[in-house]
Amino acid sequence: MRLETTARATQWGVSLNEFQVYGTGGGTTPTIPPGAVRVAEFLADCPFSHRLPDDPIIFPNLPGASHMHSFFGAAGTNAYSTVDTLLNANSNCNPSIDKSSYWIPTLYRDNAPVEPVTGIFYYLGEGVRDDLIAQTQPLPLGLRIVAGNAKATGPADNTISRWSCLHAGHVGSSADFVNCPAGSMLESYLDFPHCWDGRNLDSTDHKSHMAYPVNNACPASHPVVVPKLRQVMRYPVTGDPARLRLASGGGFTMHGDFFNAWPVEEMARRVNDCIRPIIKCGTDGRP
């Protein structure tokens, strides 16, 4: 199955070649295997890699210009990272074929950095009608997406990211840090926008080329449905949230950056085999 959209990111001088969707059955939508879980999903499990005060999306080629970030995925990501350097880097993700880079503001407890036990990055088909999930297109190579509000001044400025406690559902979720009981873990959830304008791999504000669905459909200005990235971080932290801060500020400033470096054919295969037919796949992209 061949995508109909051939786009040119004119603002960023990047040409997007026509994609080919690779998957089961020579590119046709795969038959749903018996017993398959009806959830459109594949994922990457990526441990913490390194910390740097760099941000190759917001401050490209400006090392040290950012607050401290914790990086996951492609090794050695820094202010100078490009699609080519990511594709040629080693990755600590499972699967290692995912050369993408993911980064978040570093969490501090009593001013000492605390890293997640792992970063789990789910690629989902949800938030739009099933007939639109069936039209999901692969994330284009080199796409950059930023989610959350690093400049939020209070919880009311945060409508996307949430904090909660693992195995302590009675605590509830919040836009700011929560007090997790002993035996649990502090969790952060963040959903990225998954409606693309079909043209630009980035934008001046690093957000306007992407949008969130409205009424279970993508807006006309951003008509291309791509997999929704959900970032889940679990920290070995419990207790008084007053002892916590992010490099960007309070818990309500939680945000995430994604620089897509999945090989084109692998991303397309997973979209065709997992997202479009609404099948729950593992890190190997198989049911």
Backbone as a ProteinNet text record, in pm:
[ID]
protein_1_A
[PRIMARY]
MRLETTARATQWGVSLNEFQVYGTGGGTTPTIPPGAVRVAEFLADCPFSHRLPDDPIIFPNLPGASHMHSFFGAAGTNAYSTVDTLLNANSNCNPSIDKSSYWIPTLYRDNAPVEPVTGIFYYLGEGVRDDLIAQTQPLPLGLRIVAGNAKATGPADNTISRWSCLHAGHVGSSADFVNCPAGSMLESYLDFPHCWDGRNLDSTDHKSHMAYPVNNACPASHPVVVPKLRQVMRYPVTGDPARLRLASGGGFTMHGDFFNAWPVEEMARRVNDCIRPIIKCGTDGRP
[TERTIARY]
85.1	0	89.1	66.5	152	80.4	148.8	88.4	65.7	-45.5	-79.2	-8.5	33.7	87.2	236.3	280.4	420.2	433	506.4	510.6	649.3	655.8	783.4	783.7	882.9	892.8	968.3	897.2	963.9	1029.4	964.1	1018.4	1151.8	1169.7	1289.9	1384.4	1351.8	1442.1	1458.8	1356	1365	1262.8	1305.2	1211.7	1172.4	1044.6	995.9	967.6	1045	1022.8	893.4	840.4	719.7	749	660.6	679.3	621.2	676	616.4	582.8	460.7	421.4	456.6	539.8	581.7	511.4	462.3	398	355.3	279.1	231.2	149.4	165.5	81.9	119.9	249.5	294.4	243.1	217.8	174.2	25.2	-50.9	-192.6	-215.3	-334.6	-365.9	-364.8	-290.6	-275.1	-403.5	-417.5	-527.2	-502.9	-606	-591.5	-572.9	-460.6	-435.7	-530.8	-562.4	-651.2	-595.4	-680.9	-638.7	-567.3	-553.2	-483.8	-562.4	-490.2	-553.9	-587.7	-710.9	-757.5	-721.8	-592.2	-538.6	-432.4	-442.2	-345.2	-220.2	-116.2	0.5	126.2	238.7	370.9	451.9	568.5	639.1	789.4	858.4	1003.6	1031.5	1116.5	1156.1	1300.2	1321.3	1451.9	1502.2	1605.3	1660.9	1724.8	1745.5	1818.7	1955.7	1995.8	2125.3	2225	2188.9	2284.1	2210.8	2279.2	2225.7	2313.8	2248.7	2319.6	2227.7	2283.5	2202.6	2186.7	2144.9	2131.8	1989.6	1950.9	1821.5	1833.5	1854.1	1875.6	1752.8	1636.5	1518.4	1504.2	1502.9	1480.5	1606.2	1723	1850.4	1953.1	1925.1	2021.2	2154.1	2262.8	2399.4	2438.7	2367.1	2397.5	2415.5	2529.9	2550.9	2544.9	2478.1	2468.7	2361.8	2283.4	2184.2	2054	2036.4	1910.8	1924.4	1808.7	1814.4	1856.4	1882.9	1932.4	1823.2	1862.9	1772.6	1828.5	1738.9	1772.5	1734.3	1829.3	1811.5	1792.4	1714.6	1685.6	1696.5	1734.2	1738.5	1876.7	1887.4	2014.3	2124.4	2234.4	2346	2413.4	2456.3	2535	2456.4	2323.5	2244.8	2290.6	2312.6	2355.5	2302.1	2348.3	2296.8	2319.4	2416.9	2451.6	2384.1	2299.9	2241.2	2151.7	2161	2079.8	2020.6	1936.6	1881.6	1994.1	2096.3	2205.3	2284.2	2312.6	2389.9	2308.2	2178.1	2094.7	2090.6	2071.3	2063.9	2193.9	2304.4	2434.7	2481.9	2397.1	2432.6	2385.8	2443.9	2388.5	2265.4	2176.2	2056.2	2046	2004.3	1984.1	1839	1760.8	1620	1605.6	1497.2	1448.8	1318.6	1322.5	1421.8	1533.1	1651.3	1765.8	1756.6	1664	1646.6	1588.7	1528.6	1477	1593.7	1634.8	1745.1	1696.5	1568.8	1512.8	1575	1562.9	1606	1485.4	1477.3	1371.3	1437.4	1385	1442.5	1338.5	1366.2	1275.6	1357.9	1295.6	1370.1	1408.6	1529.3	1577.8	1499.9	1466.2	1399.7	1505.6	1483.1	1573.4	1494.8	1556.4	1503.8	1609.9	1575.1	1673.5	1796.7	1770.2	1873.1	1969.6	1938	2017	1936.5	1998.4	1922.5	1874.7	1752.4	1693.7	1643.5	1688.1	1647	1540.7	1454.9	1354.4	1421.1	1350.5	1401.5	1403.5	1315.6	1319	1223	1239.6	1142.4	1068.4	937.2	857.4	784	799.5	742.2	645.1	516.4	411.8	373.8	357.4	305.4	165.3	64	-74.1	-161.2	-265.4	-371.7	-493.3	-516.2	-631	-655	-768.8	-801.6	-874.6	-883.1	-960.5	-1047.7	-1144.3	-1233.9	-1156.5	-1214.2	-1147.4	-1118.8	-1210.1	-1185.2	-1066.6	-1038.3	-921.1	-794.3	-807.3	-692.5	-645.9	-740.5	-706.5	-633	-636.5	-566.4	-436.6	-395.5	-274.7	-154.9	-76.3	44.2	167.6	276.7	398.6	451.2	510.1	579.8	695.2	704.1	811.7	947.6	1048.1	1184.3	1224.7	1277.8	1322.1	1217.9	1094.9	991.5	1032.9	1013.6	1039.2	905.7	882.1	758.7	794.7	734.1	748.4	608.9	597.6	468.9	487.1	383	391.1	429.4	434.8	459.8	574	694.2	812.6	806.4	722.2	714.7	589.8	522.9	403.4	436	347.8	369.3	287.2	203.2	122.9	46.6	-18.6	-91	-195.3	-255.2	-358.7	-303.1	-171.2	-108.1	-77.4	-99.3	-64	-191.7	-218.5	-338.2	-304.7	-175.5	-133.8	-70.1	36.1	110	41.2	61.2	1.5	101.4	90.4	168.6	75.5	123	45	141.6	86.7	168.4	142.3	246.1	233.3	175	69.1	3.8	-54.4	-90.1	-153.8	-260.2	-355.5	-457.4	-541.5	-548.4	-629.1	-573.5	-444.3	-383.6	-439.2	-471.6	-522.2	-409.5	-444.6	-344.5	-356.4	-248.7	-243.7	-150.7	-171.4	-79.9	51.9	55.6	177.4	217.2	332.5	380.4	275.8	273.9	184.1	266.1	203.9	269.7	244	345.9	330.3	366.3	285.3	313.8	431.8	489.6	598.7	551.6	643.4	610.2	557.6	535.6	492.3	606.4	576	673.8	601.8	671.2	616.8	618.4	504.6	492.5	459	510	474.9	421	305.6	245.6	235.9	270.7	263.8	226.1	117	73.5	114.6	175.1	217.8	105.9	101.5	1.8	27.9	-79.3	-59.7	-139.7	-165.1	-218	-111.1	-65.2	47.7	-4.1	64.2	19.9	56.7	135.2	169.9	278.5	338.5	438.7	569.4	560.1	677.6	723.2	853	911.5	932.8	924.5	936.8	870	862.3	805.2	876.4	857.6	930.4	909.4	785.8	759	769.4	804.9	825.9	697.8	583	455.6	350.1	351.2	238.5	227	327.5	315.3	238.9	209.6	135.8	12.1	-87.2	-208	-267.4	-350.2	-425	-559.8	-616.5	-748	-856	-959.9	-1078.2	-1199.1	-1283.1	-1402.7	-1368.8	-1262.2	-1221.7	-1179.3	-1128.8	-1077.5	-968	-880.4	-776.8	-834.8	-793.7	-845.3	-798.9	-872.7	-841.7	-703.1	-654.8	-521.7	-409.7	-442.5	-345	-409.5	-425.8	-513.1	-451.7	-321.3	-255.2	-247.6	-312.9	-307.8	-178.7	-100.6	19.9	6.5	87.4	76.9	97	18.3	32.8	141.8	239.5	344.7	299.8	305	277.1	404.9	451.2	575.2	539.7	593	567.1	700.7	718	838.9	804.1	884	862.8	988.9	972.3	1086	1087.6	1205.5	1216.9	1207.5	1091.3	1069.8	932.6	925.7	798.9	807.5	694.2	697.3	673.5	717.5	687.2	723.9	625.5	657	725.8	726.4	794	944.8	995.6	1138.3	1176.8	1078.6	1101	1095.1	1170.1	1159.9	1210.3	1170.1	1225.3	1327	1416.2	1512.3	1441.7	1319.7	1241.5	1153.3	1142	1058.9	973.9	850.2	759.5	716.8	647.8	603	514.5	443.9	354.9	431	564	642.9	693.6	645.4	690.8	662.7	759.9	745.7	835.8	817.6	898	930.6	1046.1	1091.1	1116.6	1079.5	1095.4	1154.5	1261.7	1327.9	1326.2	1239.1	1215.6	1330.3	1387.2	1491	1466.6	1338.8	1307.5	1340.6	1404.1	1419.8	1282.8	1274.6	1146.7	1067.7	1133.1	1060.7	1009.2	1086.2	1043.4	925.3	928.4	814.7	689.8	705.7	591.1	534.8	622.7	575.8	492.5	539.2	468.1	333.6	328.6	200	103.5	153	67.2	24.4	113.3	86.1	22.5	39.5	-8.4	-114.4	-88	-177.3	-303	-287.2	-404.2	-505	-461.5	-559.4	-600.4	-545.9	-576.8	-535.5	-404.8	-346.6	-239.9	-239.6	-140.6	-12.6	95.8	224.6	324.8	429.7	535.1	646.1	761.3	875.5	926.7	897.5	941.2	845.3	736.9	641.1	557	542.9	462.3	355.6	239.4	133.3	181
-118.2	0	123.7	212.7	328.8	452.1	531.1	655	750	819.9	913.1	1046.8	1077	1210.2	1214.7	1299.1	1332.3	1477.9	1502.8	1637.9	1696.3	1826.7	1896.5	1995.6	1979.4	2071.2	2194.3	2282.1	2395.2	2488.7	2508.7	2603	2555.7	2422.7	2366.9	2306.9	2322.1	2276.2	2126.7	2052.5	1908	1848.6	1759.8	1691	1558.7	1529.8	1402.1	1313.2	1207.3	1114.9	1037.5	987.7	907.4	783.9	756.6	642	517.1	402.9	274.2	205.7	159.1	89.2	-57.7	-106.7	-246	-319.5	-437	-512.8	-649.1	-716.3	-849.6	-849.5	-956.8	-972.8	-879.9	-849.5	-768.4	-627.5	-573	-435.1	-420.3	-530.9	-522.3	-522.7	-478.3	-480.5	-624.7	-654.9	-793.6	-850.5	-982.3	-1050.5	-1047.9	-1019.4	-1014.5	-1156	-1185	-1320.9	-1358.1	-1487.9	-1531.7	-1492.3	-1438.6	-1402.4	-1269	-1196.7	-1067.8	-968.3	-890.9	-788.1	-669.5	-621.8	-516	-379	-350.6	-220.8	-184.5	-67.9	-25.6	26.3	-57	-19.1	-94.4	-23.2	-83.5	8	-34.3	45.9	29.8	122.6	116.3	138.9	56.8	65.5	115.2	237.3	301.6	351.2	290.1	337.6	475.7	538.8	665.9	648.3	746.2	741.5	840.1	968.8	1069.6	1200.8	1292.3	1426.3	1530.4	1632.5	1746.9	1869.6	1988.9	2111.4	2152.2	2055	2074.1	2042.3	2097.5	2068.3	2087.6	1978.2	1991.6	2033.3	2044.8	2098.9	2247.8	2284.9	2424.7	2509.6	2452.2	2525.8	2446	2421.4	2344.5	2418.3	2342	2394	2494.3	2490.8	2581.2	2500.1	2434.9	2352.7	2436.7	2382.9	2452	2558.3	2575.5	2683.8	2647.7	2522	2476	2446	2428.2	2368	2221.1	2153.7	2016.8	1922.3	1836.6	1736	1596.7	1501.5	1360.2	1297.7	1227.9	1174	1022.8	974.6	832.9	799.2	674.9	634.1	647.1	722.7	735.7	786.7	715.7	752.5	879.8	962.5	1079.7	1195	1191.9	1305.7	1433	1537.6	1665.7	1778	1898.4	2014.9	2006.6	1926.8	1919.2	1801.4	1727.3	1607.2	1640.1	1555.2	1565.8	1427.7	1419.5	1289.8	1192.1	1237	1147.2	1098.6	1187.3	1142.6	1045.8	1066.1	973.8	837.1	836	709.3	630	700.6	633.9	611.1	643.2	623.4	487	440.5	324.7	370.6	277.5	307.7	213.2	265.2	177.1	132.3	157.9	117.4	-31.7	-84.6	-215	-188	-189.6	-246.6	-147.7	-200.3	-114.4	-52.8	-101.7	-42.3	98.6	130.6	265.7	357.2	439.8	532.4	671.6	683	812.1	861.8	991.9	1049.8	1109.9	1084	1134.9	1206.3	1321.1	1386.5	1463.7	1477.5	1540.4	1626.2	1720.7	1795.6	1702.7	1716.2	1631.2	1658.8	1550.9	1560.9	1567.2	1655.6	1667.3	1643.6	1571.1	1557.1	1607.3	1708.5	1774	1815.9	1863.3	1914.3	1808.1	1680.2	1571.2	1510.9	1490.8	1436.7	1294.4	1267.2	1133.6	1096.2	981.6	939.4	830.1	822.1	715.4	578	478	342	299	354.4	339.3	440.3	463.6	543.1	450.2	449	365.7	458.4	430.2	515.4	431.5	456.8	384.4	460.4	386.7	442	384.7	472.4	430.1	480.1	404.9	450.3	475.6	598.6	633.9	783.5	826.3	968.7	1011.7	919	945.6	822.6	837	726.5	608.6	489.1	370.4	380.5	442.4	453.4	544.6	639.5	725.3	656.7	572.9	492.2	406.2	353.6	269.9	347.7	480.7	564.6	622.9	577	630.4	617.3	723.5	725.4	715.5	660.2	651.1	789.2	797.8	920.6	942.1	1058.3	1080.1	1091.4	1036.9	1044.1	1190.3	1220.6	1356.3	1443.9	1392	1471.8	1504.7	1631.2	1672.5	1712.2	1665.1	1699.8	1736.8	1844.7	1887	1887	1830.1	1826.3	1878.2	1939.1	1995.8	2142.8	2204.9	2348.5	2375.1	2391.4	2414.7	2549.4	2640.2	2774.6	2794.4	2684.2	2695.1	2761.6	2848.6	2918.5	2858.3	2760.9	2694.9	2579.9	2496.9	2380.7	2414.5	2532.7	2569.5	2585.9	2606	2620.2	2484.6	2376.6	2243.6	2164.8	2139.9	2064.4	1927.2	1892.4	1770.5	1668.3	1705.2	1606.5	1582.2	1461.2	1422.7	1344.9	1363.5	1288.3	1196.6	1076.6	981.6	888.6	785.4	690	549.2	476.2	337.9	252.5	175.9	85.7	160.4	285.4	362.5	451.4	387.7	461.6	552.3	523.9	606.7	747.7	765.2	898	990	934.4	1015.6	1079.9	1147.8	1213.7	1363.7	1432	1577.1	1637.9	1765.8	1838.5	1868.9	1856.7	1882	1753.7	1755.8	1639.6	1592.4	1461	1403.6	1331.7	1309.1	1242.8	1093.1	1018	874.6	798.6	698.4	622	528	485.8	388.2	263.5	206.7	88.4	117.8	244.7	282.2	355.9	418.8	498.9	617.4	728.6	846.6	823.5	851.8	832.2	964.2	978.4	1090.5	1036.2	1089.3	1052.5	1177.4	1162.5	1275.5	1225.4	1277.5	1242.6	1351.5	1311.3	1403.8	1421.5	1535.9	1554.5	1458.8	1414.9	1316.9	1348	1476.1	1523.3	1612.1	1575	1642.1	1725.2	1837.1	1921	1861.7	1753.4	1686.4	1754.1	1861	1937.3	1955.7	1997.8	2043.1	1942.1	1919.1	1832.4	1906	2036.4	2120.8	2253.3	2341.8	2474.2	2574.4	2701.8	2805	2795.2	2766.8	2751.5	2606.3	2517.9	2374.9	2302.4	2367.5	2304.8	2317.3	2425.6	2454.1	2359.4	2277.3	2178.7	2054.4	2048.4	1936.5	1989.1	1901.8	1939.6	1816.4	1840.2	1732.7	1717	1596.2	1577.1	1658.8	1687.2	1755.6	1672.9	1634.8	1554.9	1427.5	1359.7	1229.9	1235.7	1350.8	1365.3	1471.1	1463.2	1564.5	1688	1807.7	1929.9	1941.3	2016.3	2030.3	2088.6	2168.9	2228.8	2127.4	2014.9	1909.8	1775.6	1744.6	1633.1	1493.6	1484.2	1353.7	1291.9	1177.8	1105	1023.4	1041.2	961.5	895.4	794.6	732.3	833.5	816.5	903.4	848.9	932.3	895.2	925.4	823.6	842.3	811.1	908.1	897.8	866.2	756.7	717.1	702.9	781.2	777.5	732	641.1	592.6	616.8	696.1	738.4	663.5	625.6	561.4	664.5	731.2	842.8	827.7	848.8	855.5	970.3	1000.5	1098	1241.1	1331.9	1474.3	1535.1	1580.8	1640.4	1775.8	1837.4	1965.8	1952.1	1828.8	1804.6	1789.6	1796	1769.6	1896.8	1896.8	2001.5	1944.7	2006.1	1975.9	2082.3	2049.6	2149.2	2269.7	2250	2358.7	2430.3	2376.7	2441.2	2340.4	2377	2288.5	2169.9	2076.2	1957.1	1987.1	2099	2139.3	2182.4	2194	2228.9	2104.6	1985.3	1863.5	1872.4	1833.8	1836	1728.7	1701.3	1600.9	1642	1597.8	1624.1	1490.9	1483.4	1362.1	1398.7	1331	1350.4	1213.9	1198.4	1066.4	1019.2	903.2	841.3	690.9	649.5	511.9	493.3	383.7	356.9	358.4	417.3	440.2	310.9	205.4	81.5	18.1	27.8	-32.5	42.3	173.4	251	218.5	211.2	183.1	43.6	-53.6	-189.6	-193.7	-127.1	-129.1	-57.7	49.1	116.2	22.6	-46.8	-134.9	-259.6	-313.3	-440.4	-424.3	-307.4	-289.4	-180.7	-63.5	51	41.7	27.6	29.2	-80.6	-204.9	-310.6	-315.4	-224	-217	-346.4	-370.1	-488.6	-443.5	-503	-472.4	-550.5	-477.9	-538.2	-505.2	-585.5	-561.5	-477.3	-480.5	-401.5	-450.8	-576.9	-629.6	-594.8	-524	-487.4	-604	-708	-825.7	-844.3	-901.3	-926.8	-1017.6
0	0	0	-91.8	-107.6	-56.7	24.1	72	-43.8	-37.5	-144.5	-128	-3.7	23.1	-0.9	-91.2	-105.5	-64.1	43.9	100.2	90.1	88.2	87.9	202.5	292.1	405.3	359.4	288.4	224	324.1	438.5	535.2	589.3	593.6	655.6	553.2	424.3	320	317.1	355.8	362	267.5	180.9	94.1	156.7	155.6	205.6	85.8	73.8	-35.4	-14.1	-123	-112.4	-28.4	66.7	154.5	90.8	127.4	94.7	225.3	238	359.3	344.7	435.5	434.7	546.9	519.3	625.2	578.4	660.1	631.1	502.6	425.6	307.1	193.7	180.1	68.5	71.2	191.6	202.2	224.3	214.5	242.4	392.6	434.1	576.2	625.2	731.1	773.9	832.5	822.2	888.3	1038.2	1114.5	1259.9	1312.6	1377.8	1425.7	1538.3	1552.8	1661	1797.1	1881.9	2016.9	2027.3	1915.5	1920.1	2005.2	2085	2167.3	2079	2086.7	1997.2	2053.8	2052.9	2092.5	1989.8	1930.4	1829.7	1898.2	1901.6	1982.2	1941.4	1939.1	1950	2039.2	2083.5	2182.1	2171.8	2238.8	2257.8	2405.7	2462.3	2603.4	2605.6	2652.1	2639.2	2774.9	2830.5	2957.3	2943	3057.2	3060.9	2997.2	2917	2849.9	2910.2	2912	2959.8	2985.3	3052.7	3080.2	3012.7	2959.3	2901.5	2905.5	2918.2	2907.5	2760.6	2678.6	2533.8	2490.6	2374.6	2315.1	2164	2088.4	1944.3	1864.7	1928.1	1860.5	1888.7	2016.2	2053.8	2036.2	2069.5	2060.9	1980.4	1851.9	1772.2	1758.3	1769	1752.9	1861.2	1974.4	2085.5	2213.9	2229.1	2348.7	2476.1	2578.2	2705.7	2712.3	2606.3	2603.4	2674.1	2706.6	2763.5	2911.8	2979.9	3112.2	3096.4	3205.3	3197.8	3147.7	3054.5	3000.9	3026.3	3042.8	3049.9	2915.9	2854	2719.6	2722.5	2625.1	2609.1	2460.6	2429.4	2289.8	2229.7	2121.7	2049.9	2142	2143.1	2230.6	2181.1	2274.8	2240.2	2183.5	2190.8	2142.5	2211.6	2131.4	2187.2	2099.3	2123.1	2051	1900.6	1858.5	1716.7	1645.2	1714.5	1655.1	1536.4	1435	1314	1285.5	1183.7	1144.3	1114.3	1041.2	1003.5	1124.1	1219.7	1336.2	1420.6	1429.2	1504.2	1436.3	1305	1233.2	1243.9	1261.5	1269.9	1412.7	1510.7	1651.3	1699.2	1808.3	1877.7	1955.4	1982.1	2059.1	2177.4	2292.4	2407.6	2418.9	2315.6	2317.8	2290.3	2338.2	2294.4	2221	2085.1	1995.5	1961.4	1939.5	1909.3	1770.8	1687.7	1554.7	1565.4	1679.9	1702.4	1739.2	1645	1667	1706.4	1735.6	1774.2	1904.1	1926.6	2053.1	2123.2	2253.3	2338.2	2456	2495.8	2612.7	2690.9	2822.1	2917.8	3013.4	3083.7	3184.9	3300.2	3347.6	3456.2	3584.4	3654.7	3784.8	3894.8	3993.7	4108.1	4236.8	4328.9	4464.4	4560.6	4637.6	4725.2	4644.4	4521.3	4430.2	4378.1	4398.2	4339.4	4224.2	4107.5	3994.8	4021.8	3979.1	3988.3	3849.6	3799.3	3664.9	3672.9	3572	3568.7	3563.2	3614.6	3603.7	3457.3	3378.2	3233	3173.2	3044.5	2970.8	2876	2883.7	2793.4	2697.2	2568.4	2464.9	2382	2404.4	2334.2	2207.7	2098.4	1973.6	1956.7	1956.1	1969.5	1854.7	1829.1	1741	1826.4	1865.4	1948.1	1937.8	1990.6	1987.6	1862.3	1763.4	1642.5	1615.1	1525.5	1492.9	1432.4	1445.2	1393.3	1244	1167.4	1023.5	994.6	1086.3	1069.1	1119.3	1222.2	1264.2	1148.2	1070.4	954.6	846.5	854.2	756.2	812.7	931.8	995.7	903.5	894.1	811.9	901.8	851.4	931.9	970.7	1088.8	1126.8	1030.1	965.8	868.6	936.5	870.9	921.3	941.6	1060	1089.5	1153.5	1172.7	1237.6	1380.6	1420.4	1558	1620.8	1742.1	1813	1956.4	2004.8	2143.7	2206.5	2326.9	2396.9	2538.1	2592.3	2725.9	2721.1	2838.9	2848	2945.2	2891.4	2975.1	3046.1	2997.1	3054.8	3140.6	3174.4	3257.9	3390.9	3436.7	3563.7	3677.4	3644.3	3746.3	3685	3765.9	3714.7	3609.8	3617.8	3521.1	3379.9	3368.4	3237	3173.1	3247.6	3200.2	3173	3046.9	3010.8	2953.5	2948.2	2879.3	2972.9	3042.2	3122	3255.8	3309.3	3435.9	3521.2	3652.9	3750.6	3827.7	3858	3936.6	4008.4	4073.5	4148.6	4097.2	4068.6	4023.2	4135.8	4103.1	4198.3	4318.8	4299.4	4407.3	4345.6	4279.3	4206.1	4292.7	4422.7	4511	4525.6	4488.1	4498.2	4390.4	4275.1	4165.5	4086.4	3976.8	3892.5	3905.9	3871.9	3889.7	3786.5	3757.1	3669.8	3739.5	3872.4	3949.6	4021.8	4087.2	4160.9	4261.5	4287.2	4387	4493.4	4607.3	4720.1	4709.8	4667.4	4647.7	4774.9	4812.4	4933.4	4914.4	5024.7	5020	4946.1	4867.2	4789.7	4651.2	4620.4	4486.2	4415.9	4304.6	4231.7	4169.6	4160.1	4093.9	3943.1	3879.1	3735.1	3665.5	3545	3458.8	3327.7	3285	3157.1	3070.6	2943.2	2851	2713.4	2656.5	2521.7	2423.8	2313.4	2209.5	2106.6	2038.3	1932.5	1817.3	1750.7	1643	1517.6	1496.7	1368.8	1306.1	1189	1122.6	1005.6	977.1	864.8	729.4	728.8	603.6	524.4	578.2	503.3	579.9	704.7	778.5	883.5	887.3	988.6	1120.6	1119.4	1237.4	1203.2	1298.4	1274	1363.8	1336.4	1409.4	1559.6	1601.2	1744	1789.8	1697.6	1722.6	1763.1	1740	1775.3	1666.2	1588.7	1501.4	1381.3	1353.8	1247.1	1293.2	1423.9	1481.8	1554.5	1572.3	1645.6	1711.2	1811.8	1875	1803.9	1805.4	1743.3	1812.5	1737.7	1788.9	1747.4	1844.1	1816.1	1738.4	1784.2	1728.6	1582.1	1540.3	1404.3	1403.7	1305	1291.6	1224	1266.3	1203.8	1058.7	979.7	837.2	814.6	909.1	895.4	916.7	982.1	1013	981.9	853	814.3	824.5	848.3	843	982.3	999.3	1126.5	1130.9	1236.2	1259.4	1396.6	1428.1	1560.1	1671.9	1778.3	1894.5	1985.6	2015.2	2108.7	2250.7	2337.2	2480.1	2557.8	2631.3	2709.1	2854.5	2906.5	3045	3117.5	3223.1	3305	3446.2	3500.9	3636.7	3718.3	3823.2	3904.3	4039.1	4086.9	4218.6	4330.2	4335.7	4428.2	4493.7	4623.2	4695.6	4795.5	4857.2	4965.8	4924.9	5009.7	5002.9	4868.2	4790.3	4660.3	4671	4790.5	4806	4788.6	4796.4	4779.7	4632.6	4543.4	4401.6	4318.2	4210.6	4109.8	3977.8	3870.2	3738.6	3700.8	3610.5	3562.5	3503.4	3454.6	3395.5	3496.8	3619.1	3720.7	3795.3	3827.2	3899.4	3815.7	3881	3810.1	3691.3	3695.6	3586.6	3462.1	3469.4	3349.7	3276.8	3316.9	3250.3	3100.7	3021.1	2875.8	2816.7	2689.9	2623.6	2481.6	2434.7	2298.1	2228.9	2102.1	2022.1	1887.4	1849.7	1720.4	1653.1	1552.7	1493.8	1405.4	1441.9	1359.8	1347.2	1347.9	1310.8	1162.5	1123.3	980.1	912	795.4	727.9	710.4	661.6	635	763	872.1	998.3	1057.9	1054.7	1103.7	1021.7	889.6	803.2	828.9	850.1	878.3	1005.7	1109.2	1237	1227.4	1152	1131.2	1059.4	958.5	880	956.8	1039.2	1107	1244.5	1307.9	1445.5	1458.6	1400.6	1422.1	1336.3	1207	1118.9	1149.4	1171.4	1201.7	1349	1430.8	1575.1	1644.3	1646.9	1709.2	1808.4	1925.6	2028.2	1996.6	1969.4	1938.2	2048.7	2056.8	2154.2	2097.2	2163.8	2117.1	1982.6	1947.4	1818.8	1705.8	1738.7	1637	1588.6	1673.8	1640.6	1747.5	1710	1808.5	1921.6
[MASK]
+++++++++++++++++++++++++++++++++++++++++++++++++++++++++++++++++++++++++++++++++++++++++++++++++++++++++++++++++++++++++++++++++++++++++++++++++++++++++++++++++++++++++++++++++++++++++++++++++++++++++++++++++++++++++++++++++++++++++++++++++++++++++++++++++++++++++++++++++++++++++++++++

